[in-house]
Amino acid sequence: MNIQIIQDKLKALQLLDSKIQKYTLLIDDKMIEQGALFFVPLGGKEIKIVIPAPSHQDFLQDESKVTYKNLLLRKEIIILK
């Protein structure tokens, strides 16, 4: 799924500028953060987007900017199927 389709669906649901509600940090067996996994609601289904470390720390630093729109603007995101 490409970023433009995701943006269009979030815009239709009026969630594009909303604060991200559901995410988790990805931590390995040595307790080192490897990134963050974000759950993006698209109507009846949900997609997952990863920001690898250390970029996730910069993104999560300012809570007011943790929105779906800002997430999709990041170059380093990985969209999971």
PyRosetta script that sets phi, psi and omega in degrees:
from pyrosetta import init, pose_from_sequence

init()
pose = pose_from_sequence("MNIQIIQDKLKALQLLDSKIQKYTLLIDDKMIEQGALFFVPLGGKEIKIVIPAPSHQDFLQDESKVTYKNLLLRKEIIILK")
pose.set_psi(1, 132.9)
pose.set_omega(1, -178.1)
pose.set_phi(2, -91.6)
pose.set_psi(2, 165.2)
pose.set_omega(2, -173.3)
pose.set_phi(3, -63.3)
pose.set_psi(3, -38.2)
pose.set_omega(3, -178.4)
pose.set_phi(4, -62.9)
pose.set_psi(4, -40.2)
pose.set_omega(4, 178.7)
pose.set_phi(5, -64.4)
pose.set_psi(5, -42.8)
pose.set_omega(5, 178.9)
pose.set_phi(6, -62.5)
pose.set_psi(6, -45.0)
pose.set_omega(6, 178.6)
pose.set_phi(7, -60.6)
pose.set_psi(7, -43.7)
pose.set_omega(7, -179.8)
pose.set_phi(8, -62.1)
pose.set_psi(8, -43.1)
pose.set_omega(8, -179.8)
pose.set_phi(9, -67.2)
pose.set_psi(9, -41.3)
pose.set_omega(9, 177.9)
pose.set_phi(10, -65.9)
pose.set_psi(10, -36.3)
pose.set_omega(10, 178.1)
pose.set_phi(11, -65.1)
pose.set_psi(11, -41.9)
pose.set_omega(11, 178.8)
pose.set_phi(12, -63.6)
pose.set_psi(12, -34.3)
pose.set_omega(12, 178.7)
pose.set_phi(13, -86.1)
pose.set_psi(13, 0.8)
pose.set_omega(13, -178.2)
pose.set_phi(14, 57.9)
pose.set_psi(14, 41.3)
pose.set_omega(14, 179.5)
pose.set_phi(15, -115.6)
pose.set_psi(15, -5.4)
pose.set_omega(15, -173.1)
pose.set_phi(16, -55.8)
pose.set_psi(16, -42.2)
pose.set_omega(16, -179.0)
pose.set_phi(17, -95.7)
pose.set_psi(17, 8.2)
pose.set_omega(17, -179.5)
pose.set_phi(18, -78.2)
pose.set_psi(18, 153.5)
pose.set_omega(18, 176.4)
pose.set_phi(19, -71.7)
pose.set_psi(19, 139.8)
pose.set_omega(19, 179.4)
pose.set_phi(20, -69.4)
pose.set_psi(20, 126.1)
pose.set_omega(20, -176.1)
pose.set_phi(21, -93.8)
pose.set_psi(21, -31.1)
pose.set_omega(21, -169.9)
pose.set_phi(22, -128.1)
pose.set_psi(22, 113.6)
pose.set_omega(22, 174.5)
pose.set_phi(23, -155.8)
pose.set_psi(23, 164.8)
pose.set_omega(23, 178.6)
pose.set_phi(24, -143.8)
pose.set_psi(24, 150.3)
pose.set_omega(24, 175.3)
pose.set_phi(25, -82.1)
pose.set_psi(25, 144.1)
pose.set_omega(25, 177.1)
pose.set_phi(26, -98.5)
pose.set_psi(26, 114.2)
pose.set_omega(26, -175.2)
pose.set_phi(27, -122.4)
pose.set_psi(27, 131.4)
pose.set_omega(27, -178.8)
pose.set_phi(28, -83.9)
pose.set_psi(28, -177.6)
pose.set_omega(28, -175.7)
pose.set_phi(29, -67.8)
pose.set_psi(29, -13.2)
pose.set_omega(29, 176.7)
pose.set_phi(30, -98.8)
pose.set_psi(30, 12.7)
pose.set_omega(30, 178.1)
pose.set_phi(31, 64.8)
pose.set_psi(31, 32.1)
pose.set_omega(31, 177.2)
pose.set_phi(32, -104.7)
pose.set_psi(32, 130.8)
pose.set_omega(32, 179.3)
pose.set_phi(33, -68.8)
pose.set_psi(33, 127.8)
pose.set_omega(33, 179.7)
pose.set_phi(34, -107.4)
pose.set_psi(34, -2.0)
pose.set_omega(34, 179.9)
pose.set_phi(35, 146.5)
pose.set_psi(35, -164.8)
pose.set_omega(35, 179.4)
pose.set_phi(36, -136.9)
pose.set_psi(36, 142.9)
pose.set_omega(36, 179.5)
pose.set_phi(37, -111.8)
pose.set_psi(37, 122.9)
pose.set_omega(37, -178.0)
pose.set_phi(38, -109.9)
pose.set_psi(38, 137.5)
pose.set_omega(38, 179.0)
pose.set_phi(39, -103.9)
pose.set_psi(39, 119.1)
pose.set_omega(39, -174.5)
pose.set_phi(40, -111.2)
pose.set_psi(40, 115.0)
pose.set_omega(40, -179.4)
pose.set_phi(41, -77.2)
pose.set_psi(41, 129.4)
pose.set_omega(41, 177.0)
pose.set_phi(42, -127.3)
pose.set_psi(42, 71.5)
pose.set_omega(42, -178.7)
pose.set_phi(43, 73.4)
pose.set_psi(43, -115.8)
pose.set_omega(43, -177.4)
pose.set_phi(44, -81.5)
pose.set_psi(44, -11.4)
pose.set_omega(44, -179.9)
pose.set_phi(45, -127.9)
pose.set_psi(45, 174.3)
pose.set_omega(45, -176.4)
pose.set_phi(46, -134.4)
pose.set_psi(46, 133.8)
pose.set_omega(46, 174.5)
pose.set_phi(47, -108.3)
pose.set_psi(47, 163.1)
pose.set_omega(47, -178.5)
pose.set_phi(48, -119.4)
pose.set_psi(48, 137.5)
pose.set_omega(48, 179.5)
pose.set_phi(49, -129.2)
pose.set_psi(49, 133.4)
pose.set_omega(49, -179.4)
pose.set_phi(50, -109.9)
pose.set_psi(50, 138.1)
pose.set_omega(50, 166.1)
pose.set_phi(51, -113.4)
pose.set_psi(51, 116.7)
pose.set_omega(51, -179.1)
pose.set_phi(52, -71.9)
pose.set_psi(52, 160.8)
pose.set_omega(52, 176.2)
pose.set_phi(53, -71.4)
pose.set_psi(53, 151.2)
pose.set_omega(53, -2.8)
pose.set_phi(54, -89.6)
pose.set_psi(54, 3.4)
pose.set_omega(54, -177.0)
pose.set_phi(55, -59.9)
pose.set_psi(55, -30.9)
pose.set_omega(55, -177.5)
pose.set_phi(56, -62.9)
pose.set_psi(56, -32.4)
pose.set_omega(56, -179.3)
pose.set_phi(57, -66.2)
pose.set_psi(57, -40.6)
pose.set_omega(57, 178.0)
pose.set_phi(58, -64.0)
pose.set_psi(58, -41.7)
pose.set_omega(58, -179.3)
pose.set_phi(59, -65.8)
pose.set_psi(59, -40.8)
pose.set_omega(59, -176.1)
pose.set_phi(60, -84.0)
pose.set_psi(60, -6.5)
pose.set_omega(60, -175.6)
pose.set_phi(61, -60.4)
pose.set_psi(61, -44.1)
pose.set_omega(61, -178.5)
pose.set_phi(62, -109.0)
pose.set_psi(62, 103.1)
pose.set_omega(62, -174.9)
pose.set_phi(63, -57.4)
pose.set_psi(63, -31.6)
pose.set_omega(63, -178.0)
pose.set_phi(64, -68.4)
pose.set_psi(64, -18.1)
pose.set_omega(64, -179.4)
pose.set_phi(65, -101.9)
pose.set_psi(65, 5.9)
pose.set_omega(65, 179.2)
pose.set_phi(66, -86.1)
pose.set_psi(66, 76.1)
pose.set_omega(66, -179.4)
pose.set_phi(67, -119.1)
pose.set_psi(67, 163.4)
pose.set_omega(67, 178.5)
pose.set_phi(68, -62.0)
pose.set_psi(68, -38.3)
pose.set_omega(68, 179.9)
pose.set_phi(69, -61.4)
pose.set_psi(69, -48.1)
pose.set_omega(69, 179.8)
pose.set_phi(70, -66.6)
pose.set_psi(70, -33.7)
pose.set_omega(70, 177.2)
pose.set_phi(71, -61.4)
pose.set_psi(71, -46.1)
pose.set_omega(71, -177.6)
pose.set_phi(72, -71.6)
pose.set_psi(72, -16.8)
pose.set_omega(72, 177.6)
pose.set_phi(73, -82.1)
pose.set_psi(73, -12.9)
pose.set_omega(73, -178.6)
pose.set_phi(74, -71.7)
pose.set_psi(74, 135.2)
pose.set_omega(74, -179.5)
pose.set_phi(75, -72.5)
pose.set_psi(75, -30.8)
pose.set_omega(75, -170.7)
pose.set_phi(76, -90.2)
pose.set_psi(76, 7.6)
pose.set_omega(76, -178.3)
pose.set_phi(77, -69.4)
pose.set_psi(77, 151.1)
pose.set_omega(77, 174.9)
pose.set_phi(78, -123.1)
pose.set_psi(78, 121.4)
pose.set_omega(78, -180.0)
pose.set_phi(79, -92.2)
pose.set_psi(79, 122.4)
pose.set_omega(79, -179.0)
pose.set_phi(80, -95.7)
pose.set_psi(80, 148.9)
pose.set_omega(80, 178.4)
pose.set_phi(81, -92.5)
pose.dump_pdb("model.pdb")
